[in-house]
Amino acid sequence: MATPTPPRTLADQLRRWPDELVASLLRSRPDLVSPTPQDSAQLASRAAVRSSLLRAMDGLTRLELAVLEALVITGPCSATELEHVVRAAPDATAEALDRLTRLALAWESPEGLRALTGVADGLTGTGAIGRLRPCSPEADATAATTRLEAASAPARALLEHLDEAGGEGTSAARTPVSPDEAATPAEELLARRLVVARPGGVVVVPGEVSLALRGGTTTREPVDDLPGLAASARDAAVVAKAAAGAAFEAVRRTELLLDHWSTAPPTALRSGGLGVRDLKAAATLLHVDEREAGLLVEVAAAAGLLATGADLEGDLAWLPTDGYDAWAARPTAERWAALAVAWLDTSRLPALVGSKDRRSGKGLNALTPELSSIYAAETRRMALDELAALPDGEVLAAGTGVPSVVARLAWLRPRRPASRGELVTWALDEAAMLGVTGLGGLPAYARALLGGGDPAAALTALLPEPVDHVLLQADLTAVAPGPLESSLAQRLHAVADVDSRGGATVYRFTPDSVRRALDLGWTSAELHDFVGSVSRTPVPQPLTYLVDDVARRFGTLRVGAVEAFLRSDDETALTELMHHPKAASLQLRRLAPTVLVTTLPVDLLLPRLRELGAAPVVEAPDGSVHIARPDRQRARLPRSRPTGLSDAKTAARLTAVVTAIRAGDKAAAARPSRPTTANPAEVLARLREAVEARRTVWIGYVDNAGTTVERIIDPVSVEGGQLVAFDHRTDDERVYAVHRITAVRGVAAG
């Protein structure tokens, strides 16, 4: 049986590949998919584009880059020869070579294995492993070794220094005829042809000499030594509980922040970011530092819960979206999953909030467009995948665990930027804040999340059951013995302030908090009923007195617009206010024993009166009390195109692309060697013959843009100037105008 001849080009190799292998290439290099390649030749051409090559090489490991670099240095060679050049186990080298071939970065030419054109340029600088230059075509490895052994110690030391510096330097040395005439080590290297002079005084180390310096291999150290992870033992149940606690807090704080911003939204900066003061206020509200507050804000925006919109005054502000209410109504575990998925997939870098821009020197605000990186999402998943590979009961060791992950990812993606270490550290820190990890380990529900499953069931089992009651105490505090139900927590926030958090949240009732509830429309009777219904302990007498006292004073002053007026049936209350030491800023003037007026608008007058200890209410034009309850505002989240496809849709899309490529290959094979144009009668006759014979044909067709395209079709019928045929490229039945068909030619079966 005759041995098949090697492909002459990469396109020939792609034509010989089975459909599954072509689909695998398109899945690994998605930039080759759109627009759909016409045929294998166009696919091969697109695979050799520099930008596409660099993206593919960015996904290579240190071993795979070393094998690819060896192909560039040695030129076409066999797999056995390549194994001798790469300092790695033969099986590892063969596996790396197989992946390079599947990525179309290398292919089997008649002369042997070779790297794709353009790979050599992509291996310069930080992309290189051994930083060697290609061997010259006439290079002799044995001769290079002999010349190296004959060099003097000073010349060899200079050569090794030059090789370690990148294999290139400058020298003013002359090139002597023989080594005996050399007066300096540099001249000796030139004489022995261990370095080659270039124009401008530049000298370079040839690739064969660099290989000889390394003992015949492209690197001095093994390139298949994957760094291990520094781990320590930890009970998996403890890890899960710690992570679940952080997950619960992340959800609770996100809900608290967005609920607060519903009525008091922060103004959006012109740059689209969040102001520094607003971030500090959010951190104070949530009892966290600004870094964690920035993370929660960024994740909420990534999850579609926060966006810019017009507030009540028409200004651009950061508001919860119309999808926030649906999110808030879901169970805690499902809400966490939405936040975690958004964090995993976002390109945002919350850790940079508050840092300085390296170019402009300006501070970076949360939600500004500059806080992003194309490597962020991949780094998060890779770092967490390494944690997922640890056995149950093992977590990252304190102190050395994170650096070991950094070293491991540096081996897996050596072409990534120098900031990779920072990205890994940030990713693991953020994962701990959000409850994706706990104590350096990955809980079971997070493993389900990384695997594309639903983490809700596993997380729900770890979360505490919400409670529907509090314990009132005589010091005007209420202790929540667990996480409160969402509706109860919102009502309690309206009438009391959070005093401390922990295993049990402590709320404190103050005159200001009670007045806030009255401002929202609560009556004293409703307040008494509320605290009595939610407490498992009797209502303390001090709390009853506090509510009654604030309610008694509430509304004794009535505010209207003059710019504003104050009215009260209690003349003494107005007199006390007029003579208050700090009343000068109110600009009050008495019109009648029970009426004062001021030039201050109502929105300034109310807070100043409350600062003086008064409890005014706003009076409507008809004399009734106006409840100044803030409206909950929402931003409309713009509809965005989906960023990804499901596995089934992706597989279907790749199948369609492969089908189109194969149809294009058939069309290219059936293309006439010389351009031919048939007359309409001949075209019609050949089409009718193909219909009768049920034969596949090649046609040239002028589309609506006036471009001639080629198609492989199975004609079904010809009627009324239209051809109905099955198109192999689109894998569907189509209608063609007969007058636009320029040529018809039969195609061989198969």
Secondary structure, DSSP 8 states (H G I E B T S, - for coil): -------SSHHHHHHHS-HHHHHHHHHH-GGGTSS--SSHHHHHHHHTSHHHHHHHHHT--HHHHHHHHHHHHH-SB-HHHHHHHSSS-HHHHHHHHHHHHHTTSEEEETTEEEE-TTHHHHTSGGG-SS------TT--HHHHHHHHHHS-HHHHHHHHHHHHTTSEEE------SSGGG--SHHHHHHHTTSSEEETTTEEE--HHHHHHHTTSSS-SS-S-------EEE--HHHHHHHHHHHHHHHHHHHHHHHHHHHHS--BB-TTS-B-HHHHHHHHHHHTS-HHHHHHHHHHHHHTTSEEEEE-TTS-EEEEEBTTHHHHHTS-HHHHHHHHHHHHHH--B-GGGTTSB-TTT--B--TT-TTSB-TTHHHHHHHHHHHHHTS-TTEEE-TTTHHHHHHHHHHHH-TTS-TTHHHHHHHHHHHHHHHTS-BTTB--HHHHHHHTTS--HHHHHTTS---BS-BEEETTTEEEESS-B-HHHHHHHHHH-EEEE-SSSEEEE--HHHHHHHHHTT--HHHHHHHHHHHBSS---HHHHHHHHHHHHHTTSSEEETTTEEEE-S-HHHHHHHHT-TTGGGG-EEEEETTEEEESS-HHHHHHHHHHTT---EEE-TTSSEE--------B-------S---HHHHHHHHHHHHHHHHHHHHHHHHS-SS-----HHHHHHHHHHHHHHT--EEEEEE-TTS-EEEEEEEEEEEETTEEEEEETTTTEEEEEEGGGEEEEEE----
